């Protein structure tokens, strides 16, 4: 297989480019790309295309996505996540106290649930009260079509330069609100506590510990949203709406369009076989003689495999070109004769259904109009011929053509 998708479960601490580099090296091919960046602090599904399937990535990246994340309410950071510096707000404590006082009336303590084998306490009244407030706020302000201002430290380009590069240079970065759609924003768990320092991402400690100085709430959420949505910005805006600030401490992407990991709970995709990976530190000396240590992404493959055997092991777990196209967009099945016409750039007398503007034109693997063609296609994959678009009311035309293998 020379074309397809590898679904990689990106580990913590490496960039999406690091994961692409790992696939490029393992498959011994230069034509590799990904459909949607994950920050180093994020884990989860990264759709990586190789060969002709890289032409499909621009369509996959526009699909909706599902994330599971932890939002820490009560602290703000410069980057809206745990990698930034904490922003000290002298009025935050007073706003937190005021918000806490009006959240709920005192309730009696709950008892241990003796039927629970894990012997964990039933959610405390404080946690339930905060959860109710947070869920109401989300329902009122953060569901459906909303306007979102992206984070300053984002990859959005301003006059040809990335916003995060401008921010690191100390320049003022002003980004315009963008329309996004939030289909699901569910609260999975709420853990009130305190943090022992102003360090973003510091462990949560129990309420009442002597060295705990900053009251915070960690909120586990699941978000299904349109492409272009920044979960960091949702964390920031939820905190701002509540008046106490917020930032992201954990982010995991579990679904991109129809492709999802085994731990996805959105119910919106199909589980695919993913390649797990881990992070290793690599130390080297650069041209200036400096010793540099960087993280690199390493794909998890059987230790006894190397070279072509390792490549074959990965390719056996890749999504074939036909399935990749079916996962990227609507499909119109065509014949071998129609495939030849499209590859010559000619129009076909075919209609696209409903409001479909583009589709993948595919000759199914079992197709064949002669014994010779059937023999040629025996055991073959679908032939992805072109991406077609509506030419007029009764014709389609190719916008992207894939050469025959």
N, C-alpha and C positions, 0 to 999 in steps of 0.2 A: 504494500500500500504506500503510495507516494503522496497522497493528498488526504486530509482529514482533520479531525480535532482531537486534541488531548485535553481531558478535563483534569486539571491539576488542583489539588487542595493546598493552596499556598500556605506556608508556615509563617509564624510570627518573625519579624525582624529582617525580612528581605523585601526588595521591591518587586513589582510585577516584571520589570525588565530582567531582574535576576532569574526569575522563573523561566522567562522566555529564553535566556541564555543557556539555562540548564537543558531545556528541550532541544535547542539548536545543537548543542554539543552531543546530546544523546542520540539524536536522529541523523547527525552528520549532514545537515541541510541548512542553507542560509535563509530560505524563505519561510520565516516564522514570525507570527505576531499574536497579539492578544485582543480580546474584546472587553475592554473596561478595566481601568486601573484600580488596584487595591493598594492602599498606603502600607508602609512597612509594619505599622501596628495592627493591621487588619489581617485576618486569616480567611480561608474559604475558597469558594469556587472561582477559578480563573480559566476561562475558555481560551485555549491556545490553538491557533490554526497553523497548519503547515502545508506547503505546496499550494495547489490551486485553491484550497479552502481558505487561504488568507483573504481571498476576494469576497468571502462571505462575512468576514468579521465586522465590516462597516454596518451590516444589517443586524447582526446579533447584538452589537453594542447598544442599539436603540431599544432593545426589549426591556420590559419591566423586570425588577429584581426584588429579592427578598433578603433581608438582613436580620440577624439577632445581635443585640447590642446591650451594653450597660451604660446608662446615663447617670452621672453623679450630680445631683442637685445640691446647691449650696456653695459651689466654687466655680469661678470662671478662669479660663486660661487664654493665652495669646493666640493659640491655634485652635481653640474649641475642642481639643482632645488632650490626652494625658502626656503628649510629647511636648507641649508648650509650657511656658512659665505661668505660674499662678498670678492672677491679678488680685491684689489685695484691695478689697472694698470696705472702707471703714463703716459704711452704713449697712452692710449685709447682715450683721448680727442683729440689729434692731428690726430689720425687715423679716428676718427669719423668725424672731420671737413673736412678732405681730401675726405672721402667717400661721405659726403653730397654735397660737391662742384661739384663733377663730376656726381652726380646722375641725375640731370635734370636742364634745363634752366628755369628761372623764367617764370611763366604763370600768366595770369590775375586771380583774385579771382573769385570763382564761387558764384552764388547767391543761395538763398534759393529756394527749389523746392516747389512752392506754392500749388501744387496738392497733396503733401504728408501730410496726416492728422497728422502725428507725428511731423511735422514742424522741421524735422532735416535737417541739411545742407547736400547738395550733397558732396561727398568725396572731400577733398581739393586737390589741385595739389600736395602738399607735400606728402600726403598719397598715391596718385596714383603713384607718382614717386618711392617712396619706395617699393610699392607693385610690380611694374614692375621689379625693380632690384631683389627683393627677389624671385619672380616667375622665373625669368631667371636663377638665381643661383640654385634654386631647380631643375629646368629642366636639367641643365647641370651636376649637381653633386650628386643629391640625389634621383634619380628615377631608378627603375629597380634593377639589382643585384649590390650591393655595399659591401664594406668592412667596418665594424664598430668596433671600440674599445669600449667595454662596460665601463660604469662608474666605477670608483674605488670603490664607495660605492654601490656595487651590491652584489647579493646573490651567485655569481659564486664562486665555491670552488677552492682554491689553496692549494694543498697538504693537503686536508681534512679540511681546515678552510675557512670560508666565507671571501670574499674580504673585506666586510664592517667591519668585526671584526679586520682584519689586519690593515685597514686604521685607525680605531679608536685607535689602539695601537700605531699609529705613524710610522708604518713600511711602507717601499716603496712597492707599489703594482703595478706590471706591467702585464697588461692583453694583450693577443694577439688579433689582429683583427679577426672578425668572419664574414662570409658571411651572409648577410640578403637580403631580397627582399622587395622593397618598391613599391607597386602597385599603390598607390595614395598618394600624398603629396600636398594637395590643400590649398591655402591661402583663408581664409574666410573673414578676416577683418584685417586692419592695422591701428594702432592708434599711431601716433607720439606724444611724450610729454616729460615730464621730471619727475624725481622723487626727492622728497625733501630730501632724505637721501641715504646713502649707504646701507640701510637695504634691503636685498633681499625680493622681494614680496611687497614692500611698494606701496601704491596706486599711480596710474599715475595722475599727475596734468597737467594742461594746460600749453602749451608753453608760456613763458613770465612772469609767476608768480615769484615774487622776491626771494622766498626761494627755488625755484627749481634749483638744481645745476647739476644734472646728466641727459644728454639727453639720452633717450631710445625710443624704439619702441616696442609696444606690438603687436604681430602677432598671430591671431587666425588661427589655422590650423586643417585640418582633415587628418589623416594618416591611410591608410590600409596597413598592412605589415605582413611579415612572423613571425612565432613564434621566440622568442629570440631577437627581435628588441627592443632596448632601446630608448624610445622617448626622454628621458633626453639627451642621446648621440646625437640624431639628433639636438636638440636645441643647444647643445655645439658646434657641428661641423658646423652648419649653421652660428653661430656667429663667429667662428674662420675663416671660409671661407671669410666672409665679413670683417674680421679684427677688429671687435669691441667686440667680446665676446657675449655669450648668455647663458640663462638658462631657465628652465621651471618654470612657476608660476601656472599653472593649468593643470590638466590631468583628462580626463574622458574616460573610456573604454565603448564603446557602442555596441560592437559586439565581440563574440568569435565563430569562425566558422559559423555554421548555426543559432546560437542563438543570437538574438539581442534585445536591449531595444527599447521601442517606439520612443525614440528620435534619433535613429540611422538613418543616411542619406546616408549610403554607398550603399544601394540597393543590398547587398550581402547576406543577411540572412533573417530569418523569425522571426517576432516579437513574443516573448513568454511572458507569464504573469510573471511579476517580483514581488518579495517581497521587498518593500521598508524598510528602516531601519533608525534609528537615533542614535546619539551618546549621551551617558550619562556619567557623571563623578561619579565614585564610590570611596568613601573614606573608608579606613580600617586601622587597626593597625596590623603590622606584628609581627613575633615572637620576634623581638628585641625591641618591644615597639614603633617603629616608625610609624608615621601617614603617610600613602601613599594614594595618589589620582591618579587614573588611569581612562582612558576612556574605556568604554565598548560599544559593539554593541548591540542594542535592535531592534528586528524585529517588524515592525509595523503590529499589528493585532488588531482586534476590542477589545476595552477596556473591554467589558462585558465577553469576553472569557478567560478561564483559564483551566489549566490541560488538560484533554483529548480533550475537545472541541477546545481548541486552537491548539492542535496537529492535530486534524482532519481538521481544517480550513486550516492549512499549507499544509497538504498532498493533499487536494483537489486542490491545486494550483501547485503541483509538476508535473514535466515532468515524465511520466511513464517510466519504464525500457525499453520497446520496442521503444518508441520515442527517449529515450536517446541514445540507440544504433544506431538508424537510423541517429541521428544527429552527432554521433561520427565517423562513418565510413560507407563504402558501405555495403549493406545487401544482403544476399542470403537466399531466403525463402526455407524452408525444410518441410518435413512431420513429423508426430509423429514417424514413424518408423525410419526415418533418425536421428531424435533427440536422440532416444535410442542408436543408433550406436555411435554417437558422444560422448554421455555421458559415454560410455564404452571405449572411447579413440580410436575408430576405424576410419579408413579412409572411405570417401565416393567417389563414382565415379561421381564427379562433377568438373566443371572447373570454375575458377575465370576469369572474363572478363578482356581483355586487359592487362593493366599494374597494375591491382589491386593485391596487395600482401597479404592483410588481409581483412577479412570481418566478419560481425556479422551474424551468422546462427540463423535464427528466424523461429519459427512456428507461422504463423499469428493467431490472436485471433479467426478468423472465421473458422480455419482449424479443421478437425476432420474426421476420417475415419469410425466411427461407431456411432450409436445413443448414446451409453454410453459416448464416448469421446465428442460428440457434447454437451451433457448435462453437462458434467464436465466443458467444456470450455465456456459455455454460460455466457456472461457478463464478461469473463476473459480478461486479458491483453495479448499482445503478449508474447510468451514464448521465451525469449532470452536464447538459448541453449549453445552457445560457440562462441568464436572468432576463426576463422579458417584461415589457411594459405595454400599456394600452396605446396603440397607434391611432385608432379611431373606434367607432362603435362596434365594428365587427372584425377588427384585425389586431394582432399583436406584433411587436417588433423586438429584436434583441437589443438590449442596452449593454450587456456584458456577455461575451462569448468565451466559453471554455474549450480549448482545443481538444480534439479527440486524442485519447491515449494510444 
